[in-house]
Amino acid sequence: QLSMLRSVCSHINNLFDGVQKKFEYKMRLVYAHFPINATITNGGKTVEIRNFLGEKRVRTINMLEGVKVEKSTGTKDEIIITGTDIDCTSRSAALVRQSCLVKDKDIRKFLDGVYVSSHGTLED
């Protein structure tokens, strides 16, 4: 009973935080040899990832409702995902992360991918 009440209170607090401050996920493009290109299209609603491990395939990730993505101006190879809903924002970051998983190779050696470097509320 008490755990459900605290969960509801946490959701309500996250709703207030999202409307007042917005949630932000910073993701870094990590590569060893082939530089990963991330292109923001559709007005910040879509990310296209090219040249992952030298592959010709273009990975297209659509952001969820109310989530915008942009390239970082200060840091090279970084994208910033922002939104008011913490669930949609974190799920969009997870979709970007899962699109660049290394298959059929030793993941201890091939560490290329898109990783979350920091997350939290956007301080104004």
Secondary structure, 3 states (H helix, E strand, C coil): CHHHHHHHHHHHHHHHHHHHCCEEEEEEEECCCCCCEEEEECCCCEEEEECHHHCCCCEEEECCCCEEEEECCCCCCEEEEEECCHHHHHHHHHHHHHHCCCCCCCCCCCCCEEEEEEEEECCC
